[in-house]
Amino acid sequence: MNRRHFLQVVGSVAVATQLPWQAFAQTYDDPEAVYDRVRKSPDLRLSLYGGSIAIALDGDFQALDKDRVETWLRRGASAIAAYFGRFPVDQWSLLVTAKDGSRIGPATTWGYPGSVTHLTVGRNVTDDALRDDWVMVHEMTHLALPRVPMRSEWFMEGSATYVEPVARAQRGQIPPREVWRWAVDDMPKGQPRRGDEGLDHTHTWGRTYWGGAMYWLLAEIAIYKHSNGKYRLQDALRAINRASGGNKVLWSVAQVAQAGDAAVKGDALASLYGELKDRPVTIDLDGMLGQLGVSEQDGVIRFDDRAPLAALRRSITTL
């Protein structure tokens, strides 16, 4: 199952029920059960980038041994810590459950009874798949921001969808063209369709993941322009993470926006939320990408360094 297909399947179930953990047919469908399993008998304990991580392995792992899991986790943590300046929470519990096959995911992250994630992985997963995996970093991104009311789930899923490839590119784990490939191919799925009532009221998978990701790209551009290049979205998200401590707390979107906007001395997050939450707004995505100097020609992502926002594009995927 590739990245886009995974997001489509998971998003359609989780958003419809507003209970993400019920999207998966698995033993651990209760965050307290996951948390207790890790707390009582962790198989690994790591201290990485300011975070204490406890990991439990459940099921018949066979070839998927502790060393491979640790390598996989360290790679993801290095990307997320580079983006946020540290590991996003002080303590994280991770349960990795083995399943048949070779695929990574599904996964679910909760903020209670602590920051906890359940992630499934195939026993036959290859080293290449673990090295190229995006699911771990997507879930780690969820740790960084406060939980918000379920009507605004797009705010959380959009941030994870946007930040994950950027963080990996900043760390040199994927090329920048792969980041913008996802924007060209997948962000159009986030545009409003007939009957749309705004991001807070239209809970389709496309609007939740890719509509949410477009919000954060719009914020990226607005922050850069307003500050004349002094600040980036990354500065706002780091400030939100520091102020909240991550996903253990429940905030309103207004609280999150206020913390981020204060850090970059603007109002981009609040203004865009007010514009997009209650009504359908079609984004000129091609124009926005053109300003960044991103286009697709003959199936290849190409960059134009003469574009007005080419410097921003380069900075997004550079530490």
ABEGO torsion letter per residue (X at the ends): XBAAAAAAAAAAAAAAAGBAAAABBBABABAAAAAAAAAABBABBBBBGGBBBBBBBBEBAEABBAAAAAAAAAAAAAAAAAAAGBBABABBBBBBBBBBEABBOBBBBBAOABBBBBBBBBAABBAAAAAABAAAAAAAAAAABBBBBAAAAAAAAAAAAAAAAAAAAAAGABBAAAAAAAAAAAAAAABBBBGBAEAAABABAAAAAAAAAAAAAAAAAAAAAAAGGABBAAAAAAAAAAAAGEAABBBBAAAAAAAAAAAAGBAAAAAAAAAAAABBBBBBAAAAAAAAGBBBBGGBBBBBAABAAAAAAAAAABX
